[in-house]
């Protein structure tokens, strides 16, 4: 659903999050405005580049992508000095995470705000046992060693293609970043650097989709 919501009052949780990412505990969140919210249920792709819709598990999402970028531009932002960008993504099939073998990884996903990279991480849908476990970097940036699916909000979805008949091969993450920003418009770019040179059908082997995106402008003094 696409909506524009105005809220002049900051929640306590939002203020605490902002304190962590700003330099002074004296800073105050004066106002916030949710300028964009889209879960694609209305099929609205206005201001998107390289976006395409498809249905996954009865929900309309944007994707699916393998070694591609998709971007969205929001014009006419209200006055602000911080943007909060939250993206829910679906990681499909055989993402291998951190291993750098030149064939199957690392499987990197990134987010840029006006060309500045604010997320660069890896994901793994690998089973994890004492004898075999392909680690991922998320929720930190690459390179960190975390177990597959760390930080996920949903792990029990079936795969999309290669593992379409298997449960737990699509993982949902909600990724949020606060970015210093003052311009009247913003371009958000999402993309990947996937490696599947050992697969005859790379996009079936591993891909990703967007389930939801929200952008909130903030004034911090």
C-alpha positions in Angstrom: 0.0 0.0 0.0 1.3 3.4 -0.9 0.8 6.1 1.7 2.0 9.4 3.0 1.9 9.9 6.7 2.8 13.0 8.7 3.8 12.8 12.4 5.4 15.7 14.1 6.2 13.7 17.3 9.0 11.3 17.6 8.6 8.0 19.4 10.9 7.2 22.3 12.3 4.2 20.4 13.0 6.2 17.3 14.7 8.9 19.4 16.9 6.3 21.1 17.9 4.8 17.8 18.8 8.3 16.5 21.0 8.9 19.6 23.1 5.9 18.8 23.9 7.1 15.3 24.4 10.8 16.0 27.4 12.4 17.7 25.8 14.0 20.7 23.4 12.7 23.3 22.1 16.3 23.4 20.6 16.0 19.9 16.8 16.1 19.7 14.5 14.6 17.1 12.3 17.6 16.4 10.0 16.1 13.7 9.6 13.2 11.4 7.6 12.6 8.3 7.1 9.3 6.5 7.4 10.5 3.0 7.1 7.1 1.2 5.7 3.6 2.0 5.1 0.9 -0.5 4.4 -2.8 -0.2 3.5 -3.0 -3.9 0.0 -4.3 -3.2 -1.4 -1.4 -5.4 1.1 -2.3 -8.2 2.5 1.3 -8.0 6.0 1.6 -9.5 6.0 5.3 -10.0 9.6 6.8 -9.9 11.2 3.4 -10.1 13.9 2.3 -12.6 14.3 -1.3 -13.6 11.4 -2.5 -11.4 9.1 -5.4 -12.3 6.3 -7.0 -10.3 5.7 -10.6 -9.6 3.7 -12.7 -7.1 5.6 -14.7 -4.4 3.6 -16.6 -1.8 0.4 -14.6 -2.6 2.1 -11.2 -2.1 3.1 -8.8 -4.9 6.8 -8.0 -4.7 9.5 -6.4 -6.9 12.1 -8.6 -8.5 13.6 -11.0 -8.9 17.2 -9.9 -9.5 20.6 -11.4 -10.1 23.5 -9.0 -10.8 21.2 -6.1 -11.3 20.3 -2.8 -9.7 16.8 -1.3 -9.1 16.4 2.3 -8.0 13.7 4.7 -6.8 13.7 8.5 -6.7 11.6 10.5 -4.3 11.1 14.2 -5.2 9.8 17.2 -3.1 11.1 16.1 0.3 10.2 18.3 3.3 12.9 20.0 5.1 15.2 17.5 6.9 18.7 16.6 7.8 18.3 12.8 8.3 16.6 10.2 6.3 15.6 6.8 7.6 15.4 4.1 4.8 13.9 0.7 5.6 13.8 -2.0 3.0 12.3 -5.5 3.4 14.1 -7.9 1.0 13.7 -11.6 0.2 16.8 -13.7 -0.3 15.9 -16.6 -2.6 17.5 -20.0 -3.0 21.2 -20.9 -2.7 23.0 -17.7 -1.4 26.4 -18.8 -0.2 27.4 -15.8 2.0 31.1 -15.0 2.6 33.2 -17.8 0.9 35.5 -16.2 -1.7 36.2 -19.2 -4.0 35.8 -17.3 -7.3 32.9 -19.5 -8.3 30.0 -19.3 -5.7 30.8 -16.3 -3.6 31.0 -14.0 -1.9 27.3 -13.2 -2.5 27.0 -9.5 -1.8 24.0 -7.2 -1.6 24.1 -3.4 -1.2 22.1 -0.3 -0.8 23.1 3.2 -1.9 21.5 6.6 -1.0 22.3 9.3 -3.6 25.3 7.1 -4.8 26.7 6.7 -1.3 26.9 3.0 -0.3 25.3 2.6 3.2 25.0 -1.2 3.2 27.4 -3.7 1.8 26.8 -7.2 3.2 26.4 -10.9 2.4 23.6 -13.4 3.0 23.6 -17.2 3.3 20.7 -19.6 3.0 23.1 -22.5 3.8 22.2 -25.2 6.3 24.5 -24.8 9.3 26.0 -27.8 11.0 29.4 -28.5 12.7 30.7 -30.0 9.4 29.2 -27.5 6.9 28.1 -23.9 7.4 28.6 -21.1 5.0 28.7 -17.9 7.1 27.2 -14.5 6.2 28.2 -10.9 7.2 24.7 -9.5 7.9 23.7 -7.8 10.2 27.2 -6.3 9.9 28.8 -5.1 6.7 31.1 -7.4 4.8 33.4 -9.0 6.1 32.0 -10.5 9.3 31.3 -14.1 10.2 27.7 -14.7 11.4 25.6 -17.8 11.1 23.2 -18.1 8.1 20.0 -16.2 8.5 21.2 -14.1 11.4 19.0 -11.1 11.9 16.2 -12.4 9.6 12.6 -11.6 10.3 11.3 -14.7 8.5 13.1 -17.9 7.7 10.5 -20.5 6.8 9.5 -19.4 3.3 10.0 -21.8 0.3 12.7 -21.1 -2.3 11.8 -19.4 -5.6 13.4 -21.4 -8.3 16.2 -23.9 -7.6 14.7 -24.8 -4.2 11.2 -23.8 -5.1 9.9 -27.1 -3.7 11.8 -26.8 -0.4 11.0 -24.8 2.7 13.4 -22.4 4.3 15.1 -21.3 1.1 13.7 -17.8 1.0 14.7 -15.6 3.9 13.2 -12.2 4.7 15.2 -9.3 6.2 14.1 -5.8 7.2 17.2 -3.5 6.8 17.1 0.0 8.1 19.7 2.8 8.0 19.8 6.5 9.1 21.6 8.7 6.7 22.6 12.4 6.9 20.8 14.1 4.1 19.5 17.6 3.2 18.6 17.6 -0.5 15.0 18.0 -1.7 15.1 14.7 -3.5 16.7 11.3 -2.9 17.7 8.3 -5.1 17.8 4.9 -3.4 19.6 2.1 -5.3 19.5 -1.6 -4.4 21.7 -4.1 -6.1 23.9 -7.2 -5.8 27.2 -8.8 -6.8 26.3 -12.4 -6.9 28.6 -15.2 -8.0 27.2 -18.4 -9.4 29.8 -19.4 -12.0 29.3 -23.0 -11.1 25.6 -23.0 -12.0 24.1 -23.5 -15.5 21.2 -21.1 -14.5 22.6 -18.4 -12.2 19.3 -16.5 -11.7 17.5 -19.7 -10.8 20.4 -20.5 -8.4 20.2 -17.3 -6.4 18.2 -14.1 -6.6 16.5 -11.5 -4.4 13.3 -9.4 -4.3 11.9 -6.3 -2.6 8.8 -6.8 -0.4 8.5 -3.3 1.1 10.3 0.0 1.2 9.7 3.0 3.5 11.5 6.4 3.7 11.1 8.8 6.7 12.6 12.3 6.8 13.7 13.7 10.1 14.8 17.0 11.6 17.4 16.7 14.3 18.6 19.7 16.3 
